[in-house]
Amino acid sequence: MPFVRNLFRYDETEHKGYYVGQLVPSITQLLEMIYPLADNIPTKNLKSAAERGTTLHEKIEEINKCDCVPNEYLLDSDCLNYLAFTKTLNLAIHKCEELVFLLDENKELIAYGHFDFVFKCLDDNLFGNANELVLGDLKTTSEIYKSKVKLQTELYKVAYMQTFIETLSNRTFVLHLRNGEIKFIPFHTTPNLQETINVAKELRNMWNECQH
């Protein structure tokens, strides 16, 4: 059955999505099918990393949505690096932290997700031409697994275009902010959307099998 957005419900408390009352995987959960979390990481470390990442994401979201950057954020080296990044590449925020839905070729729901940000290029740069839209992901983890993040941004890119009916650049990127250091990694994603959808369908089948 073609996806109907009004039939989807996201539970903020549980951080789970339901479609027609049935549990639906997030894009992050699909990725965990082939990039599982290491089982030797102490729980307290995972919790600390999650809290640190959530806090910075919230700060960046507020920066993106407000006209004036809060003064306390100007004392945060990660926030300053983020502002410097957007200014250096001459990028303007287009959308951020919104819900998107990844669909198959029959418009049936595969997964949902919350992307970090989509920028508009204000001039010609490494992403392409002025006014082109490019999707990026923010990471605060100690390590960046390029293949995982590349696939993640590809999945978000397709879901974004399906949700908002807007064309994005074939380039995506990850912005790594941690302890006052910044790393920018661009990716050239596949222009064949069906290939990405096929990968998502395989991951969804793997997720479905894990639920039994």
Protein Blocks (a to p, Z undefined) as FASTA:
>chain_A
ZZdfklpccdfklopaceehiacddfklmmmmmmccdfkbcfklmmmmmmmmmmmmmmmm
mmmmpmbdcfklmmpmklmmmmmmmmmnopacfbgciacddddfkopafbdcddfbdcdd
fbdcfklpehiacdddddfbfbdcfklmmmmmmmmmmmmmmmnopacdfbdcddddeehi
acdddddddfblklmmmmmmmmmmmmmmmmZZ
